[in-house]
Amino acid sequence: MEKNRFKAGTYMTEINQREEELGRIRAQLMNNQDEMKLLTVTREQFRQQKEALAEKLKDRDGEIDKLNRRLIEMNRLVDSMCVAQRSVANNGDGTPAEQAAALDKARDDIERADRIAKSTTKSSFMALGDKQPKLLSEDV
């Protein structure tokens, strides 16, 4: 009988130890579940931030492309005006008919460049705000 009591006591001790171990594992599982919830929320926040930043980047890329196109247009305008002025200067020693033809061509080029410049507002390629540029002769 004493032997059975010893066995029963040993079994009870082992059962109590297993219950304690099970309680620790259960507490650790609960902590891990809470941590997983926080990680899931954080991951979702990062995903939303990533999407918002990707959208901003897409908008900025569009703005850069638009500004690059305007810059190219302005460079073409300046180049055409410079070419027109050079062609007039280079044809200064030709016959009067050649000079007149060169002046007409230069005038046409400048008029075309002027039409392009009028269709593009100054504020689209210059960050001037309300302060408009003035010629030196206008300062008087």
Secondary structure by P-SEA (a helix, b strand, c coil): caaaaaaaaaaaaaaaaaaaaaaaaaaaaaaaaaaaaaaaaaaaaaaaaaaaaaaaaaaaaaaaaaaaaaaaaaaaaaaaaaaaaaaaaaaccccaaaaaaaaaaaaaaaaaaaaaaaaccccccccccccccccccccc
